[in-house]
Amino acid sequence: MATSQPNILLIVADQWRSDTLGCAGHPCVQTPHLDRLAADGIRFRNAYSATPTCVPARASLMTGLSQRRHGIVGYTEAVDFNYDVTLAGTLADAGYHTQCVGKMHVKPYRNLMGFHNVVLHDGYLHSVQSKTDDYTLYDDYLPDLRRRLGRPEADFLDTGVGCNGYAVNPWCYPEELHPSAWVTDQAVDFLHRRRDPSKPFFLKVSYHRPHPPLDPPLSMLERYRDAAVPDPITGDWAEEWQLPHGTSVESPVPHDAAQINLARRAYYAQCTHIDMQINRLVHAMMRRGAINNTAIMFVSDHGDMLYDHNQIAKAMPFEASAGIPCIVRPPSTWADAPRGQVCDQVVELRDVLATCCDFAGIERPDNDGISMLGAARGEESRDWLHGEHERGDWSNQWLTDGHSKYIWWSQTGREYLFDLDADPLERHDLSAKDPETVALWRQRLIGELAGREEGFVQAGQLEAGRPQKPALSGAGVTAAR
């Protein structure tokens, strides 16, 4: 395979909201380096995670398949990933040297998923922590932290805040030992010393933050000390939602205004810290003469409600949870590539595989995605995106074309309708005012769900209350269409 193929750098952040970029118009967040990449490439305004929690989102990212085909429709760590085709494997077969650094969140936990090598930091995995006395077997960061500190008992939990909570405490060790900095260190080491110079590289750099714990370095948190941080948004439909106290005892969700404000500042500080780390990657590629022939993509696996509409975390169909940032910067050597463009086409994590194949100039394997390059050029599109998430009483199905969003709560039958053009923050539910549009979207959802094993469609109509599980039959293997 000719080495004229561009390198591909895929940067994945965990739980980064779509609106949390300076170039997206956020009133206070500081992301100058991502803003610069967007100015040199394409920002996708309507990018989504169709199943917005870590595991199902990464199944789509790594296979190019919709949730109906990869089979994971909710959060579960019980499914082995045994897919025939993967993003990294496809590029490895095409002659790329493939490397992942950071979070994978797949099973089994050392599953390479087609990469030649993985340097792993998944963060806190409850399903592993409670079953092993030696977590270093599942994490490459922790032994390095202990070695560099000279403290065999040191832990990335020492700051004292939980991995799913919204209490805040700045990182308690030197800034260069923060997990986000460590992931960058390992990626830079690959770029400088570990990669095969005779091959193009595919490097996936996957940060666990801004996902809690909310433990940014103090220098980053100080940037937001006096910032005018916007208050959470509350829709006129959201009074029925009760803010939880936390999913577990070690991860509380404070309810008082001061701590909510601090949580939002800390979240933005985590984002700014990663933005600075991304520029370290750019410097490393510049030093190795690789930057001009490297495609750079930045996405997240899902967003964070961050107290909007009286909610936190993810798994919800709202923009703050399901919307993700998406920036695609083609190689500088591509003279005819789109630059400085904001694209309105709806894209999703499953589209990363098709886009990487376009960059590599190779045939796409069987997948459900469209190329973001094709979308930016007006050559590829989708009419709407179907998203969903199993979440007990709050299990949801939703559709969007980037202009409207329709939500069906599959356990109660409740429907929401939002006009995203006029109301991008989803303050106003229009379902009662516009039954004709609701009926149109409902019929589209019936088409998406017809034949599903849950039996969502009965006699041509949606039926609420059907039993659901986070994984469909055969989940974890390449499923037929």
N, C-alpha and C positions, 0 to 999 in steps of 0.2 A: 504494500500500500504506500503510495507516494506521501512523503513527509510534507508536501505542500498543503495537505489538509490542515485546517486551523485547529489550534488547541481549543478546548472548551473548559471554562471554569464555571461551575454551577454552585452558587452560594444559596444555602437554604437556612433561613432563620426560623425559630420555633415560636409560634404564637404572636407574630408581628402583624398588626392591623393594617389594612389597605390604606388608611388615611394618614398613617404615621410616617410621612415623608415631607420634607420641605417642598419638594417639587410637586407634591399632591395638594399643596395649599394649607398644610397644617399651620395653625397660628403661632406655635412656639417650638415645635420639635426641630432639632438641629441635625441634619443629615447631609452635609455639604458634599461628601464624596459620592454617595448614591445619587444625589441631584446631578452631579457632573456626569456620571455614567448615563443617566437618563437623557441629558442634553446631547450626548453623543450617540444615542440609540433610540429605543422605542419604550415608552411607558404605556402599559395596558391599564386603562382606567377601570375596566370591568373584568377583573381577574378574580377567580374564585377557587375555593376548595370545596368540592362537591360533597365531601363527607368530612366536616371540619373538626376532627381530632387527630392525634398524632398517627395512630396505626393505620386507619383506613386511608388517610390522606397520603401516607408514604407508599401504600400499596399502589395507588393511582400513579404517583410520581415515578415509581421504579418499574412499572409495567406498561404504562400508557393505556391502561384499561379503565373503563368505567367501573363504578362500584358494583353494578349488576354482574359484570364479568369477573372481576377479581373476588367478589363475594363477601367483602367485609363492609358492612353497612352501619357499624357502630364501633364503640371502643371495646376492644378485647385484646388481651395478650396471649390467648389460648390457641391461636391459629398459626401453624407453620407456613412460611412462605416457600412454596415449591413451584414457582412459576417457570414455564418453559422459556419465556422471553423476558429479559430485563433490559433496562436502559444501559447499565454498565456492560452487561454481556454483549449487547448488540455492538457497542462501540469497541469493545475488546476484539470481537470477531473482525471488525473493520480495520484493525491495526493500531488501535489506541492503547497507550499505557494508562490504565485506569486505577485511580486511588480515591478512597473516601477517608476524610478526617472528621471526627465528631460524631454526631448523632445518626444512628440508623433506625433504631426502634423496630426491629424485625425479629422474627423467631425462626429457628433457634438464634440465640443472641450473638453468636459469632458467624452467622450466615453471611457469606461474602456478597451474595446477590449479583454475581457477575464481575465484581471488582477483583483486580489482582491482589489488592491489599486493603485492609481497613485498620485505621488507628481509632479506637473507639472511646467515646464518652457520651453515653445516652442520658446522663443525669441520674435522677433517683428512680429506679424501677422497683415499685412495691413488690411485684411478683417475684423478684430475685432477692431483694434485701431480706425478706423474711425467711428465705430458704437456704441461705448460705452464710457461713462464718467468714468467708473470704471474698468480699465483693470485688477485690482486685482481679479476680478471674474474669470478671465481666466488664471491667473498666480499665482503660490504659492511663487515664489521667490521674486517678487516685494514687497509684504507686509512685508516679513522677512527682506529685505534690509532696508526698511524704519524704521522698529522697531529697528534694530541693530545700525543704524546710528542716531536714534532719530530725523529724519528729514522726516516729512510726505510728502514733495514734492520731495524727492530723486527718481531717476529713473535710470534704467540700460542704458539709453541713455545719461547720463550726461557727458560721456567722449567726446561726440560731433562728433562721426563718425557714418556713416550710416550702416544699416544692410545688404546692398547689394553693398556697395562701397569699394574702395581700397585706400582711405585715411587712415592714421595711427595716432593713439594717444594712449599712454599707459593708462591702467586702472586708473581712477582718485580716487578710494577709496582704502582702505586697501586690500592687496592681498587676504586675507582670505574671502573677500566678493565678489570676482569675481564670475560670474555665474558658471564657471567650478569648482571652489572650493565649491560653495554652493551645486551643484549636488552631489559632492563627500560626503559632510557632511551628506546629507539626506540618501545616500546609506549606509554610515557607521553607521548611527543611526539605520537603518533597521537591519543591520547585528548584531549590539550589543544589541538592545532593542526591536525591533518590530517584529522580525520573530518568527514563531511558531517552537520551538525546537524539536517538535515531528514529523515534516515533513521536507523533503528536500525543499530547496528554489529554485525558479527561479527568479533571479533579473536582470532586464534590466536597465542598467545605460546609459542614452542617453545624450551626451554632445551636446550643440548647436554649440560650436566652433570645428574646426578652421574656420567655416563659419564666414564671416564678421558679425559684425563690427570687424575690425582689432585693437583690444584693449587689447593686452596681458599685464600682469603685467610687470612693468618696469624691474624687476629682470630677467624675461625671455627674454625680448627684448635685454637686455645688453649682454646676452650670444652670440648674433649674431652680436654685434657691429663691430667686426673685422673679422668675418667669410668670407671666400671666397665664397660668394653666387653665384651660376651659373647664367648666363644670360638666359633670356627666349629663347626658341627654336623657330625657324621659318623654316617651311618646304618650299621646292621649289615650292609648290602649293599654298602657303598661302598669296601671294601678293594681291589676290582678296578680302581678308578679311580686313575689316576696323574696327579698335579698337573702340568700342563705348565710349561715354562720360559718360554713366551711365543710368540705367533704370529709375531713378527718381531723382528729384532735390536734395534730401538729401543724395544721395549715388553716389558721383562722381567717375569717373575712371581716375585718373591722367595719362597723357601721357609722361611726361618727365622722363628721365632715372633715376634720383635720387629718385623720388617718386616710380617708379616701383621697383627699388632695395629695397627700404624701405618696400614696401608692401610684397615682397617675404620674407624678414627677419621677418616681423611681423607674417606672416602666419606660418613660421617654429617655431617661438616662441610660438604661440598658441598650436602647436602640442607638443612641449616639455613640456609645462605646463600641458597638459592633460596626458602625459606620467608620470609625477610626481604624478598626482592625481590618476592614476591607481595603482601606488605603495601604496598609502594610502589604497585602497581597499584590496590589497594583505595583508598588515599589519593587517587590521581589521579581515580578515578571519583567519590569523595565530593566532591572540589573542583569537579567539573564537574556535580554534581547527578545523576549517572547510576547510582549504586550501588543504589538501591532498585528500579530497573527493569532490573537486569542479572542474568541467569542466569550462574552461574560453574560451570565444570566443570574438574576436575583429574584427569589421567590420566598414565600413562607409556607408552612404546611396548613396554617389556619390563623385566624385572628384571636382577639380577646375582647369580650364585652366591656371589661374595665369599668364596671359600674353603670354603663349606659343601660337605660330601660330597666333599672333595678336588677341587673344581672352581672355575673362575672364569668370568666373562663370561656368555654367554647361549646361545640356540639349544637349550636343554635343556627337557625337559617338567616339571621339578621346580618346586615352588612359588616358590623363590627366583628362578628365571629367567622362568617363564611367568606368575606372579602379578604383578598390578600394583595400585597404589593407584587408587582411583576415588571421587571426592567430587563430588556434584552439589548445588549450592546454588541453589534456585529464587529468583526475584526476591522481595524483601521485600513487594512489592505483591500477591503471590499469597497471599491469606489462607488458602486451603484446601490449600496445598502441604504435603507431608510435611516435618517438621522433627525434627532430633535423632534420626534413625532409622538403624539399622544393618540393611541388607537382605541376606539370604542367597541371593537369586536369583543364578544364574550369569550374569554379563554379560561382554561382550567389546568390543574396540575397534570392531568393525563396528556396535555399538549406538549410537555417538555420533551418527551421521547421523539415525537415527530419533528420538533424544532431542531433537536440535536442531530437527527439524521439529515436534515436539510443542511445544517452547517457542515457536516462531515461529507456531504455529497454521496450518501449511500441510500439504498432502497430501504423504505420503512418496513419493519415487520408488521404482522397483523396487530393492529391496535385501534383504539377508539378516539385518537386525538387528531387535531389539526395542527399545522405548522404555524407558529406565531409569525414567522417571516412571511408566510403566505397570507396570513390575516392582515398584516401591516400593509402588504401590497394590494390588498383587495382581491386576492386570488382564492382564498379559502375562508369559510365562515360556518357558523352553526346558527340555527334559528333560535334556539333557546338551550339553556343548560338545566338538567334535572339534578337536584341535590337532595340529600336526605341524611338523617341520622337517627338510629335507634337510641332512645333515652328514656325508657320507662313511660311514665305518664306524659312526658314532653317529647315523645318521638315525633319527628316532623318529616314532611315531604315538601319540596318547594321547586319552583320553576322561575327562571328569569331570562329576559332577553337584553338586560342592561338598561331597559327603560321602565319596565314594570316588574314587580315580583309578586308571585302568588304563593301562599303558604297554606298547607293543610296539616292540621295536627291529627295524626292518624289514630290516636286513642280517643279523642273527644269529638272529632269531626269539625272543630272550629276552623274557620278560614280567615286569612288576612289578605289584603291587597294593598300594595304600595305603588305610588307613582314615583319612581326613582329620579326622573328628570326634574320634577317640581319639588320633590321631598327626599333628597338623597340620604337624610338622616333618619328616615322612616318614623317620623313623628306622628303621622296620621294614617290610620287604617281606613281604607275606602271601601271595604267589602260590603257594608250596608248601603252605601250610596251608589254603587255601580255594580248591580247584580249581573248585568249582561257581560261585562268584562270578566267577572268572577266565573261565570258559566263557561266562557271561552277557555280560560286557563284550566278550569276543572276538567274539561273534556281533553285537553292536552295531557294533563296528568294521568287521566284514565288510560290514555294510549301508552304512556310510559310504564304504567304499573300492570297492565293487562298480562296475565299469565304468571305473575310473580307467585312464589310458593306461599307467601303469607295470605293470599286471597284478598288483597286490598280491593279488587274489583269483583263485584258480584252483580250478575244480571245487567252488566254495562254501567254500573254506578259505583262510586266509591263507598266502601263500607268501613266505618270506624270501629275501633275496638278489637281488631284482629291481633292475635298473639304475635309478638315480634321477638327476634333474637339479633344480637350484634353481628352474626355471621350467617350467610346463606349456606345451604347444602353445598358441599364441595368447595367451600371457601379456602383460599390459600393455594389453589392450583389454577392453571390457565383454563378458564371456563369457556364453553362454546357460546356463540352468540345466541 
